[in-house]
Amino acid sequence: MTTRQRSIGIIVISLIVGAMIGTLLGDILGMTLPDGVVKELFLRSVTLSLGPTTVDLLIMNFTLGFSFKLNFSGIIGLGVAYYLLRYFR
């Protein structure tokens, strides 16, 4: 095992951040484009969600949930993050 290996947590966080940045840039780009197929490509997204789940602890209640939105540019951002992780070993 080399000292330059990355933990799985850093890899997952890097990929998620790459997808988030790509999705954000895609939404911004999609808002600036005129109506048409290209705009639809950038604005169409898939939402992955978990929850909501309510936890009752008798003295307090809280709700937990998680949602992740991914579009075409988010996939490109995921690919760029993967490439950067491979390049900067």
Secondary structure as GFF3:
##gff-version 3
##sequence-region A 1 89
A	DSSP	alpha_helix	8	32	.	.	.	ID=ss1
A	DSSP	alpha_helix	37	43	.	.	.	ID=ss2
A	DSSP	beta_strand	45	56	.	.	.	ID=ss3
A	DSSP	beta_strand	61	71	.	.	.	ID=ss4
A	DSSP	alpha_helix	72	87	.	.	.	ID=ss5
###
